[in-house]
Amino acid sequence: MAAVTMPLVDEQTIAPTPLGRVVRAYAQEAMYESLRMLRAPAFSIGLLVVPILVYLFFGVVLSAPVIAKNAGIGRYLFSGFSTLAIMGPALFGVGCTLALEREGGLLRLKRAWPAPNGAYLIAKIATAMAFAIVLMILMVLTAVLSGKAHLSGTQFLALSLAMIAGSIPIAALGLFIGAHSSGSAAPAFVNIIYLPQLWLSGLFIPLPKFLEPWALIWPAFHVNQVALAAAGVREFIFVPPWMSIGILAGVTVLFGGLAIRRLKHHG
């Protein structure tokens, strides 16, 4: 009986995957991740509706007398509450879901799928950005209808784009939390980061003098500063915009890199 020989396949002869196919794979992963989150009412309603209601109540209704005396306060509050809005999906949506999925073995399953490396993590960040886009549309509509933000159309657009980009470093922080904590502990760790940032970043009220230097350690403060600078609201800028951009880039690289390193060895 004649032996059948099979030629060995040289890895160098395998044609590389076309770039368009790779990009499409990343886009599909991001789209499905976003749809999955939107289909979870407890997640989507809480993170899309609550920030709008909070801004409407505290930033519009209760602040109306102050805004009437100083229109700049309206711009300041709109930017601060917008920062609050985009932080929710970036921290809770990324950090908590990653921790639960990692604990449930989903990452090990995804490694067996024919998907590009990193598509899962890119999809998480893209989902945070997608939610930021929706939230900024809702925030701008609320501000325009209430007439309390006192920003032009160009300023609204510039501030919104800065907020959408600002969701990336916050999402990197969420990746770090999700990569290092269990599913049950992740919400507690997220709240430890989320709640102090809201009040110690000076997003809504001026900080006491002794707390002002500590605002510099919070990414939310720098996101807010970049957004205000992009919108041309100079009276509330306390650090140079390039400094805030550099810090946010560092946060993205540091915490995103640590998350990738952790998932590579303990996914």
Secondary structure, 3 states (H helix, E strand, C coil): CCCCCCCCCCHHHCCCCCHHHHHHHHHHHHHHHHHHHHCCHHHHHHHHHHHHHHHHHHHHHCCHHHHHHCHHHHHHHHHHHHHHHHHHHHHHHHHHHHHHHHHCCHHHHHHCCCCCCCHHHHHHHHHHHHHHHHHHHHHHHHHHHHCCCCCCHHHHHHHHHHHHHHHHHHHHHHHHHHHHCCCCCHHHHHHHHHHHHHHHCCCCCCCCCCCHHHHHHCHHHHHHHHHHHHCCCHHHCCCCHHHHHHHHHHHHHHHHHHHHHHHHHHC
